[in-house]
Amino acid sequence: MAEEKRRKEEPEDDGRTIAKMNVEGMPWYTPPGLDAQPQEKSGLEMTREERSAYIWAAVRAALLIFLVFAVVFFLFLLFCTKVWLR
């Protein structure tokens, strides 16, 4: 019974625009007066070699960051055992 009441009270969409979402700087922005035209992809396809080079560079960067954290953690443990907790 309560569910039927709630459904009846929900407002319907009357088609009015509360806020225009055509904001300059957004990817979907179209200047006033121009029709929206779909944009074509312009040479954004990567070759297999380029893709593997990007992946390998990302893995090396992640390993470098991990190595830095591991060295800092090791030095902290060394400091704790040899100096601080002596």
Gaussian input, Z-matrix of N, CA and C with variables (Angstrom, degrees):
# hf/3-21g

backbone

0 1
 N
 C     1     B1
 C     2     B2     1     A1
 N     3     B3     2     A2     1     D1
 C     4     B4     3     A3     2     D2
 C     5     B5     4     A4     3     D3
 N     6     B6     5     A5     4     D4
 C     7     B7     6     A6     5     D5
 C     8     B8     7     A7     6     D6
 N     9     B9     8     A8     7     D7
 C    10    B10     9     A9     8     D8
 C    11    B11    10    A10     9     D9
 N    12    B12    11    A11    10    D10
 C    13    B13    12    A12    11    D11
 C    14    B14    13    A13    12    D12
 N    15    B15    14    A14    13    D13
 C    16    B16    15    A15    14    D14
 C    17    B17    16    A16    15    D15
 N    18    B18    17    A17    16    D16
 C    19    B19    18    A18    17    D17
 C    20    B20    19    A19    18    D18
 N    21    B21    20    A20    19    D19
 C    22    B22    21    A21    20    D20
 C    23    B23    22    A22    21    D21
 N    24    B24    23    A23    22    D22
 C    25    B25    24    A24    23    D23
 C    26    B26    25    A25    24    D24
 N    27    B27    26    A26    25    D25
 C    28    B28    27    A27    26    D26
 C    29    B29    28    A28    27    D27
 N    30    B30    29    A29    28    D28
 C    31    B31    30    A30    29    D29
 C    32    B32    31    A31    30    D30
 N    33    B33    32    A32    31    D31
 C    34    B34    33    A33    32    D32
 C    35    B35    34    A34    33    D33
 N    36    B36    35    A35    34    D34
 C    37    B37    36    A36    35    D35
 C    38    B38    37    A37    36    D36
 N    39    B39    38    A38    37    D37
 C    40    B40    39    A39    38    D38
 C    41    B41    40    A40    39    D39
 N    42    B42    41    A41    40    D40
 C    43    B43    42    A42    41    D41
 C    44    B44    43    A43    42    D42
 N    45    B45    44    A44    43    D43
 C    46    B46    45    A45    44    D44
 C    47    B47    46    A46    45    D45
 N    48    B48    47    A47    46    D46
 C    49    B49    48    A48    47    D47
 C    50    B50    49    A49    48    D48
 N    51    B51    50    A50    49    D49
 C    52    B52    51    A51    50    D50
 C    53    B53    52    A52    51    D51
 N    54    B54    53    A53    52    D52
 C    55    B55    54    A54    53    D53
 C    56    B56    55    A55    54    D54
 N    57    B57    56    A56    55    D55
 C    58    B58    57    A57    56    D56
 C    59    B59    58    A58    57    D57
 N    60    B60    59    A59    58    D58
 C    61    B61    60    A60    59    D59
 C    62    B62    61    A61    60    D60
 N    63    B63    62    A62    61    D61
 C    64    B64    63    A63    62    D62
 C    65    B65    64    A64    63    D63
 N    66    B66    65    A65    64    D64
 C    67    B67    66    A66    65    D65
 C    68    B68    67    A67    66    D66
 N    69    B69    68    A68    67    D67
 C    70    B70    69    A69    68    D68
 C    71    B71    70    A70    69    D69
 N    72    B72    71    A71    70    D70
 C    73    B73    72    A72    71    D71
 C    74    B74    73    A73    72    D72
 N    75    B75    74    A74    73    D73
 C    76    B76    75    A75    74    D74
 C    77    B77    76    A76    75    D75
 N    78    B78    77    A77    76    D76
 C    79    B79    78    A78    77    D77
 C    80    B80    79    A79    78    D78
 N    81    B81    80    A80    79    D79
 C    82    B82    81    A81    80    D80
 C    83    B83    82    A82    81    D81
 N    84    B84    83    A83    82    D82
 C    85    B85    84    A84    83    D83
 C    86    B86    85    A85    84    D84
 N    87    B87    86    A86    85    D85
 C    88    B88    87    A87    86    D86
 C    89    B89    88    A88    87    D87
 N    90    B90    89    A89    88    D88
 C    91    B91    90    A90    89    D89
 C    92    B92    91    A91    90    D90
 N    93    B93    92    A92    91    D91
 C    94    B94    93    A93    92    D92
 C    95    B95    94    A94    93    D93
 N    96    B96    95    A95    94    D94
 C    97    B97    96    A96    95    D95
 C    98    B98    97    A97    96    D96
 N    99    B99    98    A98    97    D97
 C   100   B100    99    A99    98    D98
 C   101   B101   100   A100    99    D99
 N   102   B102   101   A101   100   D100
 C   103   B103   102   A102   101   D101
 C   104   B104   103   A103   102   D102
 N   105   B105   104   A104   103   D103
 C   106   B106   105   A105   104   D104
 C   107   B107   106   A106   105   D105
 N   108   B108   107   A107   106   D106
 C   109   B109   108   A108   107   D107
 C   110   B110   109   A109   108   D108
 N   111   B111   110   A110   109   D109
 C   112   B112   111   A111   110   D110
 C   113   B113   112   A112   111   D111
 N   114   B114   113   A113   112   D112
 C   115   B115   114   A114   113   D113
 C   116   B116   115   A115   114   D114
 N   117   B117   116   A116   115   D115
 C   118   B118   117   A117   116   D116
 C   119   B119   118   A118   117   D117
 N   120   B120   119   A119   118   D118
 C   121   B121   120   A120   119   D119
 C   122   B122   121   A121   120   D120
 N   123   B123   122   A122   121   D121
 C   124   B124   123   A123   122   D122
 C   125   B125   124   A124   123   D123
 N   126   B126   125   A125   124   D124
 C   127   B127   126   A126   125   D125
 C   128   B128   127   A127   126   D126
 N   129   B129   128   A128   127   D127
 C   130   B130   129   A129   128   D128
 C   131   B131   130   A130   129   D129
 N   132   B132   131   A131   130   D130
 C   133   B133   132   A132   131   D131
 C   134   B134   133   A133   132   D132
 N   135   B135   134   A134   133   D133
 C   136   B136   135   A135   134   D134
 C   137   B137   136   A136   135   D135
 N   138   B138   137   A137   136   D136
 C   139   B139   138   A138   137   D137
 C   140   B140   139   A139   138   D138
 N   141   B141   140   A140   139   D139
 C   142   B142   141   A141   140   D140
 C   143   B143   142   A142   141   D141
 N   144   B144   143   A143   142   D142
 C   145   B145   144   A144   143   D143
 C   146   B146   145   A145   144   D144
 N   147   B147   146   A146   145   D145
 C   148   B148   147   A147   146   D146
 C   149   B149   148   A148   147   D147
 N   150   B150   149   A149   148   D148
 C   151   B151   150   A150   149   D149
 C   152   B152   151   A151   150   D150
 N   153   B153   152   A152   151   D151
 C   154   B154   153   A153   152   D152
 C   155   B155   154   A154   153   D153
 N   156   B156   155   A155   154   D154
 C   157   B157   156   A156   155   D155
 C   158   B158   157   A157   156   D156
 N   159   B159   158   A158   157   D157
 C   160   B160   159   A159   158   D158
 C   161   B161   160   A160   159   D159
 N   162   B162   161   A161   160   D160
 C   163   B163   162   A162   161   D161
 C   164   B164   163   A163   162   D162
 N   165   B165   164   A164   163   D163
 C   166   B166   165   A165   164   D164
 C   167   B167   166   A166   165   D165
 N   168   B168   167   A167   166   D166
 C   169   B169   168   A168   167   D167
 C   170   B170   169   A169   168   D168
 N   171   B171   170   A170   169   D169
 C   172   B172   171   A171   170   D170
 C   173   B173   172   A172   171   D171
 N   174   B174   173   A173   172   D172
 C   175   B175   174   A174   173   D173
 C   176   B176   175   A175   174   D174
 N   177   B177   176   A176   175   D175
 C   178   B178   177   A177   176   D176
 C   179   B179   178   A178   177   D177
 N   180   B180   179   A179   178   D178
 C   181   B181   180   A180   179   D179
 C   182   B182   181   A181   180   D180
 N   183   B183   182   A182   181   D181
 C   184   B184   183   A183   182   D182
 C   185   B185   184   A184   183   D183
 N   186   B186   185   A185   184   D184
 C   187   B187   186   A186   185   D185
 C   188   B188   187   A187   186   D186
 N   189   B189   188   A188   187   D187
 C   190   B190   189   A189   188   D188
 C   191   B191   190   A190   189   D189
 N   192   B192   191   A191   190   D190
 C   193   B193   192   A192   191   D191
 C   194   B194   193   A193   192   D192
 N   195   B195   194   A194   193   D193
 C   196   B196   195   A195   194   D194
 C   197   B197   196   A196   195   D195
 N   198   B198   197   A197   196   D196
 C   199   B199   198   A198   197   D197
 C   200   B200   199   A199   198   D198
 N   201   B201   200   A200   199   D199
 C   202   B202   201   A201   200   D200
 C   203   B203   202   A202   201   D201
 N   204   B204   203   A203   202   D202
 C   205   B205   204   A204   203   D203
 C   206   B206   205   A205   204   D204
 N   207   B207   206   A206   205   D205
 C   208   B208   207   A207   206   D206
 C   209   B209   208   A208   207   D207
 N   210   B210   209   A209   208   D208
 C   211   B211   210   A210   209   D209
 C   212   B212   211   A211   210   D210
 N   213   B213   212   A212   211   D211
 C   214   B214   213   A213   212   D212
 C   215   B215   214   A214   213   D213
 N   216   B216   215   A215   214   D214
 C   217   B217   216   A216   215   D215
 C   218   B218   217   A217   216   D216
 N   219   B219   218   A218   217   D217
 C   220   B220   219   A219   218   D218
 C   221   B221   220   A220   219   D219
 N   222   B222   221   A221   220   D220
 C   223   B223   222   A222   221   D221
 C   224   B224   223   A223   222   D222
 N   225   B225   224   A224   223   D223
 C   226   B226   225   A225   224   D224
 C   227   B227   226   A226   225   D225
 N   228   B228   227   A227   226   D226
 C   229   B229   228   A228   227   D227
 C   230   B230   229   A229   228   D228
 N   231   B231   230   A230   229   D229
 C   232   B232   231   A231   230   D230
 C   233   B233   232   A232   231   D231
 N   234   B234   233   A233   232   D232
 C   235   B235   234   A234   233   D233
 C   236   B236   235   A235   234   D234
 N   237   B237   236   A236   235   D235
 C   238   B238   237   A237   236   D236
 C   239   B239   238   A238   237   D237
 N   240   B240   239   A239   238   D238
 C   241   B241   240   A240   239   D239
 C   242   B242   241   A241   240   D240
 N   243   B243   242   A242   241   D241
 C   244   B244   243   A243   242   D242
 C   245   B245   244   A244   243   D243
 N   246   B246   245   A245   244   D244
 C   247   B247   246   A246   245   D245
 C   248   B248   247   A247   246   D246
 N   249   B249   248   A248   247   D247
 C   250   B250   249   A249   248   D248
 C   251   B251   250   A250   249   D249
 N   252   B252   251   A251   250   D250
 C   253   B253   252   A252   251   D251
 C   254   B254   253   A253   252   D252
 N   255   B255   254   A254   253   D253
 C   256   B256   255   A255   254   D254
 C   257   B257   256   A256   255   D255

   B1=1.4374
   B2=1.5288
   B3=1.3282
   B4=1.4615
   B5=1.5189
   B6=1.3462
   B7=1.4714
   B8=1.5237
   B9=1.3157
   B10=1.4549
   B11=1.5232
   B12=1.3163
   B13=1.4586
   B14=1.5179
   B15=1.3537
   B16=1.4594
   B17=1.5260
   B18=1.3083
   B19=1.4644
   B20=1.5202
   B21=1.2896
   B22=1.4573
   B23=1.5180
   B24=1.3364
   B25=1.4479
   B26=1.5221
   B27=1.3464
   B28=1.4637
   B29=1.5245
   B30=1.3339
   B31=1.4656
   B32=1.5269
   B33=1.3073
   B34=1.4561
   B35=1.5199
   B36=1.3207
   B37=1.4574
   B38=1.5187
   B39=1.3406
   B40=1.4589
   B41=1.5292
   B42=1.3398
   B43=1.4552
   B44=1.5150
   B45=1.3148
   B46=1.4584
   B47=1.5214
   B48=1.3360
   B49=1.4578
   B50=1.5174
   B51=1.3182
   B52=1.4551
   B53=1.5285
   B54=1.3336
   B55=1.4607
   B56=1.5204
   B57=1.3268
   B58=1.4604
   B59=1.5185
   B60=1.3107
   B61=1.4569
   B62=1.5259
   B63=1.3265
   B64=1.4538
   B65=1.5294
   B66=1.3249
   B67=1.4581
   B68=1.5245
   B69=1.3169
   B70=1.4565
   B71=1.5302
   B72=1.3251
   B73=1.4503
   B74=1.5199
   B75=1.3210
   B76=1.4611
   B77=1.5306
   B78=1.3293
   B79=1.4612
   B80=1.5259
   B81=1.3256
   B82=1.4505
   B83=1.5300
   B84=1.3197
   B85=1.4706
   B86=1.5235
   B87=1.3114
   B88=1.4638
   B89=1.5204
   B90=1.3225
   B91=1.4650
   B92=1.5264
   B93=1.3197
   B94=1.4663
   B95=1.5243
   B96=1.3236
   B97=1.4539
   B98=1.5219
   B99=1.3088
   B100=1.4618
   B101=1.5205
   B102=1.3181
   B103=1.4614
   B104=1.5113
   B105=1.3148
   B106=1.4636
   B107=1.5239
   B108=1.3104
   B109=1.4612
   B110=1.5177
   B111=1.3339
   B112=1.4593
   B113=1.5244
   B114=1.3343
   B115=1.4534
   B116=1.5256
   B117=1.3162
   B118=1.4555
   B119=1.5179
   B120=1.3221
   B121=1.4556
   B122=1.5203
   B123=1.3184
   B124=1.4583
   B125=1.5230
   B126=1.3061
   B127=1.4556
   B128=1.5094
   B129=1.3134
   B130=1.4520
   B131=1.5248
   B132=1.3106
   B133=1.4566
   B134=1.5262
   B135=1.3448
   B136=1.4569
   B137=1.5193
   B138=1.3071
   B139=1.4520
   B140=1.5231
   B141=1.3166
   B142=1.4616
   B143=1.5266
   B144=1.3285
   B145=1.4717
   B146=1.5214
   B147=1.3291
   B148=1.4642
   B149=1.5275
   B150=1.3273
   B151=1.4577
   B152=1.5189
   B153=1.3304
   B154=1.4720
   B155=1.5275
   B156=1.3358
   B157=1.4623
   B158=1.5317
   B159=1.3446
   B160=1.4634
   B161=1.5229
   B162=1.3198
   B163=1.4690
   B164=1.5184
   B165=1.3418
   B166=1.4619
   B167=1.5354
   B168=1.3322
   B169=1.4633
   B170=1.5357
   B171=1.3269
   B172=1.4630
   B173=1.5305
   B174=1.3304
   B175=1.4657
   B176=1.5267
   B177=1.3281
   B178=1.4731
   B179=1.5224
   B180=1.3330
   B181=1.4678
   B182=1.5251
   B183=1.3305
   B184=1.4648
   B185=1.5233
   B186=1.3303
   B187=1.4573
   B188=1.5226
   B189=1.3204
   B190=1.4614
   B191=1.5288
   B192=1.3194
   B193=1.4668
   B194=1.5199
   B195=1.3427
   B196=1.4597
   B197=1.5256
   B198=1.3214
   B199=1.4598
   B200=1.5288
   B201=1.3205
   B202=1.4648
   B203=1.5330
   B204=1.3342
   B205=1.4599
   B206=1.5248
   B207=1.3244
   B208=1.4650
   B209=1.5217
   B210=1.3343
   B211=1.4629
   B212=1.5278
   B213=1.3171
   B214=1.4638
   B215=1.5313
   B216=1.3169
   B217=1.4607
   B218=1.5278
   B219=1.3299
   B220=1.4621
   B221=1.5263
   B222=1.3275
   B223=1.4646
   B224=1.5245
   B225=1.3158
   B226=1.4603
   B227=1.5268
   B228=1.3399
   B229=1.4592
   B230=1.5245
   B231=1.3095
   B232=1.4508
   B233=1.5244
   B234=1.3228
   B235=1.4572
   B236=1.5270
   B237=1.3355
   B238=1.4657
   B239=1.5268
   B240=1.3335
   B241=1.4617
   B242=1.5272
   B243=1.3162
   B244=1.4747
   B245=1.5270
   B246=1.3131
   B247=1.4610
   B248=1.5336
   B249=1.2893
   B250=1.4482
   B251=1.5320
   B252=1.3258
   B253=1.4518
   B254=1.5369
   B255=1.2773
   B256=1.4586
   B257=1.4856
   A1=110.13
   A2=117.23
   A3=120.95
   A4=110.75
   A5=116.53
   A6=120.22
   A7=110.51
   A8=117.79
   A9=121.28
   A10=110.74
   A11=117.38
   A12=121.58
   A13=111.03
   A14=115.59
   A15=119.55
   A16=110.81
   A17=117.12
   A18=120.15
   A19=111.34
   A20=117.47
   A21=120.50
   A22=111.79
   A23=118.33
   A24=122.27
   A25=113.82
   A26=118.49
   A27=120.24
   A28=110.07
   A29=117.24
   A30=119.67
   A31=111.11
   A32=115.24
   A33=120.74
   A34=109.17
   A35=115.91
   A36=121.65
   A37=108.81
   A38=116.12
   A39=119.54
   A40=112.17
   A41=117.48
   A42=120.85
   A43=114.99
   A44=119.04
   A45=120.43
   A46=110.15
   A47=116.96
   A48=122.68
   A49=108.70
   A50=116.57
   A51=121.09
   A52=109.99
   A53=116.13
   A54=121.12
   A55=108.38
   A56=116.55
   A57=120.17
   A58=109.52
   A59=116.32
   A60=121.30
   A61=112.31
   A62=118.18
   A63=122.34
   A64=108.22
   A65=116.37
   A66=122.67
   A67=109.29
   A68=116.04
   A69=120.56
   A70=110.11
   A71=115.59
   A72=121.08
   A73=112.50
   A74=117.73
   A75=121.20
   A76=109.24
   A77=117.84
   A78=120.20
   A79=113.49
   A80=118.70
   A81=121.20
   A82=112.73
   A83=117.61
   A84=121.22
   A85=111.20
   A86=116.24
   A87=121.90
   A88=107.33
   A89=117.35
   A90=119.62
   A91=110.70
   A92=117.58
   A93=120.13
   A94=111.11
   A95=116.31
   A96=121.02
   A97=113.54
   A98=119.22
   A99=121.32
   A100=109.73
   A101=115.23
   A102=118.97
   A103=109.29
   A104=116.47
   A105=121.30
   A106=109.06
   A107=116.17
   A108=121.39
   A109=108.59
   A110=117.18
   A111=118.59
   A112=111.00
   A113=114.90
   A114=119.34
   A115=109.40
   A116=115.60
   A117=120.73
   A118=109.65
   A119=116.05
   A120=120.30
   A121=108.31
   A122=115.04
   A123=118.47
   A124=110.72
   A125=117.32
   A126=121.98
   A127=115.13
   A128=118.60
   A129=120.66
   A130=112.52
   A131=116.73
   A132=120.50
   A133=110.05
   A134=116.38
   A135=121.36
   A136=109.35
   A137=114.73
   A138=119.05
   A139=108.84
   A140=115.75
   A141=120.36
   A142=111.05
   A143=116.55
   A144=120.78
   A145=111.36
   A146=116.77
   A147=120.11
   A148=110.82
   A149=116.12
   A150=119.98
   A151=111.18
   A152=116.58
   A153=118.94
   A154=111.08
   A155=117.58
   A156=120.65
   A157=110.64
   A158=117.52
   A159=120.84
   A160=111.07
   A161=116.93
   A162=120.37
   A163=110.34
   A164=117.09
   A165=120.68
   A166=110.59
   A167=117.90
   A168=120.97
   A169=110.91
   A170=117.62
   A171=120.71
   A172=110.79
   A173=117.09
   A174=120.35
   A175=110.42
   A176=116.99
   A177=119.53
   A178=111.59
   A179=117.02
   A180=120.24
   A181=110.57
   A182=117.35
   A183=120.53
   A184=110.56
   A185=117.96
   A186=120.59
   A187=111.83
   A188=116.76
   A189=120.59
   A190=110.48
   A191=116.86
   A192=120.52
   A193=110.13
   A194=117.19
   A195=120.88
   A196=110.82
   A197=116.44
   A198=120.70
   A199=111.07
   A200=117.00
   A201=120.76
   A202=110.26
   A203=117.06
   A204=119.93
   A205=111.19
   A206=118.29
   A207=121.57
   A208=110.82
   A209=118.04
   A210=121.52
   A211=110.49
   A212=117.12
   A213=120.59
   A214=109.85
   A215=118.03
   A216=121.20
   A217=110.79
   A218=116.70
   A219=120.70
   A220=111.11
   A221=117.11
   A222=120.22
   A223=111.40
   A224=117.96
   A225=121.03
   A226=110.74
   A227=116.70
   A228=119.54
   A229=111.36
   A230=116.86
   A231=121.57
   A232=110.65
   A233=117.31
   A234=122.21
   A235=110.59
   A236=116.19
   A237=119.84
   A238=111.68
   A239=116.94
   A240=118.96
   A241=112.84
   A242=118.28
   A243=120.30
   A244=113.86
   A245=119.00
   A246=120.98
   A247=111.84
   A248=117.96
   A249=121.80
   A250=112.25
   A251=117.69
   A252=121.60
   A253=112.28
   A254=117.75
   A255=121.41
   A256=112.21
   D1=-47.00
   D2=-178.58
   D3=-66.99
   D4=-32.53
   D5=-179.74
   D6=-67.27
   D7=-38.41
   D8=178.44
   D9=-65.40
   D10=-38.86
   D11=178.16
   D12=-63.39
   D13=-43.79
   D14=-178.31
   D15=-64.66
   D16=-38.96
   D17=179.28
   D18=-65.38
   D19=-36.00
   D20=179.80
   D21=-70.09
   D22=-29.68
   D23=-176.14
   D24=-85.81
   D25=-11.39
   D26=-179.26
   D27=-66.19
   D28=133.33
   D29=-179.18
   D30=-71.70
   D31=149.99
   D32=178.47
   D33=-97.49
   D34=154.99
   D35=178.38
   D36=-74.30
   D37=121.21
   D38=-179.21
   D39=-99.40
   D40=1.97
   D41=174.49
   D42=86.15
   D43=1.08
   D44=179.40
   D45=-75.61
   D46=148.22
   D47=176.85
   D48=-96.28
   D49=121.38
   D50=179.27
   D51=-84.20
   D52=-47.96
   D53=179.19
   D54=-140.51
   D55=129.50
   D56=178.35
   D57=-75.68
   D58=132.47
   D59=-177.08
   D60=-98.28
   D61=10.16
   D62=177.68
   D63=-83.26
   D64=80.44
   D65=-173.55
   D66=-101.59
   D67=131.67
   D68=179.84
   D69=-62.34
   D70=132.41
   D71=-179.29
   D72=105.12
   D73=-17.02
   D74=178.31
   D75=-84.15
   D76=153.42
   D77=-177.46
   D78=-61.30
   D79=-29.14
   D80=-177.30
   D81=-91.87
   D82=6.58
   D83=-177.14
   D84=-64.41
   D85=130.20
   D86=172.00
   D87=-125.84
   D88=128.35
   D89=178.97
   D90=-59.01
   D91=148.83
   D92=-179.89
   D93=-58.71
   D94=136.99
   D95=178.00
   D96=94.50
   D97=-13.26
   D98=178.60
   D99=-103.04
   D100=142.10
   D101=176.33
   D102=-79.35
   D103=146.12
   D104=178.67
   D105=-72.28
   D106=122.18
   D107=178.46
   D108=-115.44
   D109=134.95
   D110=178.78
   D111=-65.53
   D112=137.05
   D113=-179.53
   D114=-90.89
   D115=142.58
   D116=178.97
   D117=-91.82
   D118=150.27
   D119=175.13
   D120=-69.58
   D121=134.14
   D122=-176.89
   D123=-117.96
   D124=84.24
   D125=173.77
   D126=65.45
   D127=36.37
   D128=-179.46
   D129=-94.91
   D130=5.47
   D131=179.52
   D132=-78.15
   D133=134.80
   D134=178.99
   D135=-100.53
   D136=148.46
   D137=174.67
   D138=-79.67
   D139=170.06
   D140=-179.71
   D141=-63.41
   D142=-38.54
   D143=179.60
   D144=-66.60
   D145=-41.56
   D146=179.06
   D147=-64.56
   D148=-42.91
   D149=179.54
   D150=-61.83
   D151=-44.64
   D152=-179.90
   D153=-67.48
   D154=-33.24
   D155=177.20
   D156=-65.30
   D157=-41.84
   D158=177.50
   D159=-64.36
   D160=-43.05
   D161=179.86
   D162=-63.97
   D163=-45.36
   D164=-179.28
   D165=-63.27
   D166=-39.08
   D167=178.10
   D168=-64.89
   D169=-39.04
   D170=178.45
   D171=-67.07
   D172=-39.85
   D173=178.88
   D174=-65.69
   D175=-42.30
   D176=178.18
   D177=-62.92
   D178=-40.36
   D179=178.31
   D180=-63.65
   D181=-42.40
   D182=178.93
   D183=-65.21
   D184=-40.56
   D185=178.43
   D186=-65.39
   D187=-37.26
   D188=177.94
   D189=-63.45
   D190=-44.28
   D191=178.79
   D192=-63.83
   D193=-42.80
   D194=177.86
   D195=-61.32
   D196=-41.48
   D197=-179.91
   D198=-63.13
   D199=-42.11
   D200=178.77
   D201=-62.17
   D202=-45.95
   D203=178.43
   D204=-63.02
   D205=-40.20
   D206=-179.94
   D207=-64.23
   D208=-42.13
   D209=179.34
   D210=-65.20
   D211=-43.31
   D212=179.11
   D213=-63.62
   D214=-41.79
   D215=178.20
   D216=-63.72
   D217=-42.38
   D218=178.27
   D219=-62.94
   D220=-43.58
   D221=178.18
   D222=-64.70
   D223=-36.95
   D224=177.00
   D225=-63.92
   D226=-44.36
   D227=177.33
   D228=-62.67
   D229=-41.26
   D230=178.23
   D231=-62.35
   D232=-43.63
   D233=177.71
   D234=-61.85
   D235=-44.88
   D236=-179.41
   D237=-61.17
   D238=-44.06
   D239=-174.74
   D240=-78.24
   D241=-31.82
   D242=-174.76
   D243=-95.21
   D244=-29.23
   D245=-173.68
   D246=-117.15
   D247=-56.38
   D248=-168.82
   D249=-70.85
   D250=-48.57
   D251=-174.23
   D252=-97.64
   D253=27.07
   D254=-177.89
   D255=-76.23

